Amino acid sequence: MWRRGLQWTALILGATIGAGYVSGRELWQFFGHESGLAIVLFSFLFSFCCYVIMAISYQMKSENYLPVLEIIAGKKLTKAFDGLILLYLFTTTMIMIAGSGATGQVFHLPYPVGIGITGIVLVLLFIKGINGLLTFNELILPILIGGLLYVLAMYVSNQNLQLFAYWHEQRNWFSAFPFTALNILPLIAILGAIGNKVKGRGEIIICCIGTGVCLGIVSYIYNSSLIQIADEIILYEIPLFAILKEFPLGMILFMSILLWLAIFTTAAAGMLGIATRVQSFLREEKPMYLIVLISVLLMLPLTGFGFANLVNFLYPLYGILNLYILARLLTYPLWKKTK
């Protein structure tokens, strides 16, 4: 039970802690000053939403997100949100691939080369289907989160930051809702694809509590660190590098590798949602890696818009659109009882 619960935790974290998150761009877009309470609230909301989605997918024994979406959004709106989820998965996965190009430039790789490497590895990962993704996440996520926490802890220690110094200033608490909403669609997409693989509610509880606590702690420390360099963030496409500017070169290279891994895990989670949904359209089941290959080829021409531009425009837009789904999930006990 614990092993499988942690396996699902890694899958969710892999989908959530992506390029936008690890780079700091996503956190700064929604939080920033006076957001401590917002981050705590987000961790509770996220855990609850995970539980509702995963419980429904477990009950439905779903193999893709559509049956789960029908229950959450209602049958009348399912088609609209089905299209929105596919568009979301496509664009956010494209954002991850674009972010890999920006990260590759740290190693003096041309932007197209970084993008190409990510695309090729994505296709190779899905040769073994979902099991390949689960194994990869299980190995990589502890390194990714541990490395990020280590850098943040070192920065907090070196700068003598007081993490709770401004706890009385919480005017940005409402940002917890659009930020949670932003992450709802990928949750439905990936958790809807594993409903038939979940064995019991015990692993669901372990998974949901683990993801909420982990995201809450990392987000709070990260946001507190970004506040200290607020005047410099505008100069960096990836705010993480503003924190790393006084670190040794070896640490910068290590975090750049972790950033690429975060990009890759989120892109892989997005591809899982796309591939499982596309397979349900097809009369004959096709290999998952073939669907991933075609998806990557469709995304490549669109990655030239730039990582920061895509995050700044698309993420707040999706956060607002997803508020309806968030409201449905938060009121789940009410409308479930009514039904």
N, C-alpha and C positions, 0 to 999 in steps of 0.2 A: 504493500500500500504506500509506504513512504517513498520507495524508489519511483513508483509511477507518479505519485503526487509531485515529486521534485522534477520528474521528466516533463510534466505538463507546465510546471512553473518555468522551466527553462524555455519551453516553447513560447509562452506568453511574453516573457522578458525579451526573448530574441526578436519578437515582433514589435515590442514597444521601445526598447532601447536601441534605436537605430542611429543613423547619421545625424538627424536633426537633434536628437536627445543628447548623444555623447558629445557632439560638437558644442553644445550649449545654446545653439541658435533657437531651438524649440522652446527650451525653458525660459530663455530671456524674452521670447516673443509673447509668452502668456503670463509669466510671473514677474520677477524683478523685485523692486522695492515693495515693502509692506505686504509680503505674500506668504509669511510663515504659516498662518492659519489656512490659507488656500491650499498649500501643499499637504498639510495634515488632512484636510477635508477631502482632497483628491485621493489620497491613499485609501480612505474609507469607502468613497464612492466607487473607486476602481475595483476593490475587493468584492463589494456587493454585486456590481455588474458582472464580474467574472463568475460569481457563484450562480447568478440567475441564468446566464447564457449557457454555462457548462451543465447545469442541472437540466435545462431543457434539451440540450443536445444529447445528454445521457439518456433521458427519458425517451427521446425520439429515435435513439440509435442511428443518428444521422451520419451520412458520408460526405455531405457538402452542406453549405450554410443555408440553402433555400428552405428546408423544413423548419429550421429554427427562426428564420426571418419571418415566415408566415405567422408564427405564433406571436412574435414580439411586435412586428409592425402592423399586423392585421392583413387579411387577404386582399383588401381593396388597395392597399399601398405597397403590397409586396413587389409588384412589377417595377414600380418607380424606384424603390430602395434596392432592388436587385441590380438594376442598371447603375445606381449610385455606388453600390459596393464594388461592382466590377470596374467602374471608372476610378474609384478611390484606389483600389488595389493596383490598377495599371499605373496611375500617375504617381503614387507614393513609391512603388517599386522603381519607376523611372527616376524619381528623386534620389533613391538610394544609389542607383547606378551612376547618376550624375555626380553624387557625392564621392563615389569611388574615384572618379576622374580628378576631383579636387584634392583628394588625399594622396593620390599617386604623384601629384606635383611636388609633394614634400620630398619624395625620393628622386626628383628630377625626371620623372616619367612624363611623357606627353599626355595631355588630357585624354585623347582617344585610346591610348594604350591602357590606362587605368580602367577605363570603361570596358574595353575589350576583355581584359583579364577577368573582371567580375562576371561578365556575361558567360564566358566559357566555363568558369568554375560552377556557376549556377546550373548549367546544363548537366555537367558531370555529377553534381550532387544528387540530382533527381533520377539518376539511372536506377537507384535502388528504391525510388518512390519515397513515401513518408518516412520509412525507417531510416533512410540516409540522413534526412533532416533532423530527426529526433536524436540520433547518435551524435551528429555534429554539434547540436545545441548543448547536449549534455556535457560534452568535452570543453566547449569554448566559453560558455556563459560564466562559469566560476572564474576563469582567467580574466574575462572582460570586466566583470563587476569588481573583482578584487583589485585589478590594476587601476581602475578609475577611482575606487575608494582610497587606494594608497596615495595616488597623486593629490587628491583633494585633501586627505589628512595631512600630507606633507605641506601643502600650501597653507592650510589653516594654522598649522603649527609655526611655520616660518613667519607668517604675517601676524601671529598672535590674535587671530580673529575671535571675537565673542559671538558665538552662533545665536545666542538668545538676547543679545543686547537691545534689539529693537522689536521685541515680541509684542510690546504694547501698541505698535503701529501696524494695523491689519486692514487697511481700507481696501485692499485688492482681493479680499476673500472670495468674491464672486467669480474670479477667474478659474476657480476649481471646476466649475461646471463646463465651460467650453473646452477646457483642457482634457477633462474626462471624456467629453463627447467626441473629441478628436480621435481618441483611441478606441472608440466603441466598434466602428465598422471592421477594423482588422480583427478584433476579438471575435465578433460574430463569424467572420470568414474562417479563421483558423480553428476555433473551438467547434464550429459546426461540422468541420471536416473530420473530427476525431471522436464524435459521439459514440460510434460503434466500437471504439477501442477502450473507452473508460470502463473500469470494472466495478466501481462502487463510489458511494458518496464520501467515504473517508478520504480518498485521494483528491476529491474535489475541494474539500475543506482545507486540506494541507496546501493545495495549489493556490487557492484564493487568498488565504492569509499570508502565505509566503511572498506572493507577488506584491500585495499591498504594502507590507512592511518593508520589503526591499526597495521598492520604488519611492516610498515615502522618505526613507533615510537618505538615499542617494540624492534625491531631488532637493531635499532641504539643504544638505551640505553644499551641493553644487550651486544652487541659487545664491546662497550666502556668500560663496566665493566670487561669483560673477558680480555681485553688488559692489565689491571692493574695486573692481576694474571697470565700472560702468562707463567712465569717460573714454576708455580705450577700445571698447567693444566695437564701436563704429568703424574702426580701422581694420578689423579682422573679419573675413568671411566666415571663419570658424573660430568662435570665441575661446574655445579650449586652448588655442595656441597663445592667446594673451596671458592665460594662467601659466603656460609652460615656458614663457619667454626667458625666465631666469633659471630654468632647470637645465641640467647637463644635456648635451646633444643626444646621448644614448637614451635618456628618458623621453625626449621628444620623438625619437624614432620609434621607441616602444609604444608610446601612446598613439602614434600615427598608425601602427599596425593594428592596435586595438580598435581604433576608429574604423579602419577598413573592415575588421571583423564584425563590428556593430552594424555597419552598412550591409554587409553580406547576410547576416542572420535575419535582418528585417526584410531584405529583398527576397530571401528564401521563403520566409513566412508569407509574404505577399504572393509569391509564385504558387505556394501551396493552395491558397484560396482560389487563385485564378484557375489552376490546373484541375482541382477537384470540381469546380463549377462547370468548366468547359467540358469535362468528361461526361457530365450529366446531360449535356446537349447532344452528344454524339450517339449515333445508333450503335456503332461498334467502338468498344473501349480502345483508346490509343495509349501508347506508352507515355508516362507523365513527362519524361525528359523531352519528348517531341513537342508537346504543348509548350513547355518552358522555352525551348529553342525558338519556336515561332513567335512567342511573346517577346523575347529579348530582341529579336530582329525588328519587330514593330516599334519597340521603345527607343532603339538606338538613334534614329534621326531626330528625336525630340529632346535629347539630353543636352542640347546646345544652349538651352535657355539660362543655364547657370544654377548652381545649387542654392545660393542664398535667395535669388529671385523666386525660385519655385517654392521654397519653404515660406517666405514672407507672404506670398499671394495665396497659395492653396491651403495651407494649414488653418489659418483663421476662418476661411470660407467653409471648409469641411466641419470645423468645430461648431459653427452656427447651424449648419444644415443637420448635424447629428443630434441637436438638442432634443428633437422629438423622440428619437430612439432612447436617449438617456432618460427622458421623462417616463417613457413606457417601462423601462427597466426598474427605475426607482419606485414606481407605483405597482410593480408586479404583484406583490401580495394582495393588493386591493382588487385588481381586475381578474386575477386568478380566482379569488374567492367568489367574485361575482359570477364568473363562468361556471 
